[in-house]
Amino acid sequence: MFFGLAWYWWLAIVAVLVISIPFKIKFMKGWTKRQQRKDQRGKWGDDE
């Protein structure tokens, strides 16, 4: 097979990728929200 890996290893790799994609999307959404909150706090904190 490809790169000397058996078909079941490719199946396992694809399964891990498919399972991890929603977690990555959720993490990235949470990360952007945290960054936005941090930026807002910094802006208002400097004004006071």
C-alpha positions as CSV (number, residue, x, y, z in Angstrom):
1,M,0.0,0.0,0.0
2,F,1.0,3.6,0.3
3,F,4.2,4.3,2.1
4,G,4.4,0.7,3.2
5,L,1.4,0.9,5.5
6,A,-1.4,-1.7,5.5
7,W,-4.9,-0.6,4.6
8,Y,-6.1,-0.9,8.3
9,W,-3.5,1.7,9.3
10,W,-4.8,4.1,6.7
11,L,-8.3,3.4,8.0
12,A,-7.2,4.2,11.6
13,I,-5.5,7.4,10.5
14,V,-8.6,8.6,8.6
15,A,-10.8,7.7,11.6
16,V,-8.6,9.8,14.0
17,L,-8.6,12.7,11.6
18,V,-12.4,12.6,11.2
19,I,-12.9,12.4,14.9
20,S,-10.4,15.2,15.7
21,I,-11.8,17.8,13.2
22,P,-14.9,18.8,15.3
23,F,-12.7,19.1,18.4
24,K,-10.3,21.4,16.5
25,I,-13.1,23.6,15.2
26,K,-14.6,23.9,18.7
27,F,-11.1,24.7,20.1
28,M,-10.5,27.4,17.5
29,K,-13.9,29.0,18.2
30,G,-13.2,29.0,21.9
31,W,-9.7,30.4,21.3
32,T,-11.0,33.3,19.1
33,K,-13.6,34.2,21.8
34,R,-11.0,34.2,24.5
35,Q,-8.7,36.5,22.4
36,Q,-11.6,38.9,21.7
37,R,-12.5,39.1,25.4
38,K,-8.8,39.7,26.2
39,D,-8.6,42.4,23.6
40,Q,-11.7,44.1,24.9
41,R,-10.5,44.0,28.5
42,G,-7.2,45.5,27.4
43,K,-8.9,48.4,25.5
44,W,-11.3,49.3,28.3
45,G,-8.6,48.8,31.0
46,D,-6.3,51.4,29.3
47,D,-9.1,54.0,29.1
48,E,-9.9,54.0,32.8
